[in-house]
């Protein structure tokens, strides 16, 4: 298993996975606002006893949060959806 540093370097080896970008405040904000929206929808579905849908919406909230962090904090664009799930 690759350690975090090696896994991160592997991700940056191909622009098909991840690439460095210039900061984009507007797009970063869009990602975090969409994450908040997904969490509100998940909560609404939990209250209505639609737990299966709440799980899906929570997943998307997590994915959007990671996209926000990668853009805002790390200045990275995740170009492969599966990589958004990696834990560093």
C-alpha positions as CSV (number, residue, x, y, z in Angstrom):
1,X,0.0,0.0,0.0
2,X,1.3,3.4,-0.9
3,X,1.8,5.9,1.9
4,X,0.0,9.2,1.8
5,X,3.0,11.1,0.3
6,X,3.5,8.5,-2.5
7,X,-0.2,8.3,-3.2
8,X,-0.4,12.1,-3.5
9,X,2.6,12.2,-5.9
10,X,1.0,9.4,-7.9
11,X,-2.2,11.4,-8.3
12,X,-0.3,14.5,-9.5
13,X,1.6,12.4,-12.2
14,X,-1.3,12.6,-14.6
15,X,-3.6,15.5,-15.3
16,X,-6.3,12.8,-15.8
17,X,-6.3,12.3,-12.1
18,X,-5.4,15.6,-10.4
19,X,-3.8,18.9,-11.3
20,X,-2.7,22.1,-9.7
21,X,-4.9,25.1,-10.5
22,X,-5.1,28.8,-9.8
23,X,-7.4,29.7,-6.9
24,X,-11.0,30.3,-7.9
25,X,-13.0,31.8,-5.1
26,X,-16.3,31.7,-6.9
27,X,-16.1,28.0,-7.8
28,X,-14.9,27.1,-4.3
29,X,-17.9,28.9,-2.9
30,X,-20.2,27.0,-5.3
31,X,-18.9,23.7,-4.0
32,X,-19.4,24.4,-0.4
33,X,-22.9,25.9,-1.0
34,X,-23.8,22.7,-2.9
35,X,-22.5,20.6,0.0
36,X,-24.7,22.6,2.4
37,X,-27.6,22.1,0.1
38,X,-27.0,18.3,0.0
39,X,-26.8,18.2,3.8
40,X,-30.1,20.1,4.2
41,X,-31.7,17.6,1.8
42,X,-30.3,14.7,3.7
43,X,-31.7,16.0,6.9
44,X,-35.1,16.6,5.3
45,X,-35.1,13.0,4.1
46,X,-34.0,11.6,7.5
47,X,-36.9,13.5,9.1
48,X,-39.2,11.9,6.5
49,X,-37.8,8.4,7.2
50,X,-36.1,8.2,3.7
51,X,-32.8,7.1,5.2
52,X,-31.6,5.5,2.0
53,X,-31.8,8.8,0.1
54,X,-30.2,10.6,3.0
55,X,-27.2,8.4,2.7
56,X,-26.8,9.2,-1.0
57,X,-27.1,12.9,-0.3
58,X,-24.6,12.7,2.5
59,X,-22.1,11.1,0.2
60,X,-22.5,14.0,-2.3
61,X,-22.1,16.5,0.5
62,X,-18.8,14.8,1.5
63,X,-17.7,14.8,-2.1
64,X,-18.5,18.5,-2.6
65,X,-16.7,19.3,0.7
66,X,-13.6,17.5,-0.5
67,X,-13.8,19.4,-3.8
68,X,-14.1,22.7,-1.9
69,X,-11.1,21.8,0.3
70,X,-9.0,20.6,-2.6
71,X,-9.7,23.9,-4.6
72,X,-9.6,26.4,-1.7
73,X,-6.9,25.0,0.5
74,X,-4.7,22.8,-1.8
75,X,-5.3,24.6,-5.2
76,X,-6.0,21.2,-6.8
77,X,-8.6,20.1,-9.3
78,X,-9.7,16.5,-9.0
79,X,-10.2,15.3,-12.5
80,X,-11.1,11.7,-11.6
81,X,-14.2,11.2,-9.5
82,X,-12.8,8.1,-7.8
83,X,-9.8,10.1,-6.5
84,X,-12.1,12.4,-4.7
85,X,-12.7,9.5,-2.3
86,X,-9.0,8.9,-1.5
87,X,-8.0,9.6,2.1
88,X,-4.6,11.3,2.4
